[in-house]
């Protein structure tokens, strides 16, 4: 997982957001966030609604991963 993907996923720990909301929270460009979301969706860590604008959230797989020590470390979550 890249640093950008980690920051993108970390922004979703507290709840679902749009790509614009993630960009604002992470101070990344919306283009970067969309790229990271595509990568995270490909590995099953995020899913998005079909509504416009799309709202993205962590999947159960990502939530389980984020509870493990490697996931907490990657997301910058203190135990």
Secondary structure, DSSP 8 states (H G I E B T S, - for coil): --HHHHHHHHHTTTS-EEHHHHHHHHT--HHHHHHHHHHHHHTTSEEE-SSSS-EEEE-HHHHHHHHSHHHHHHHT---
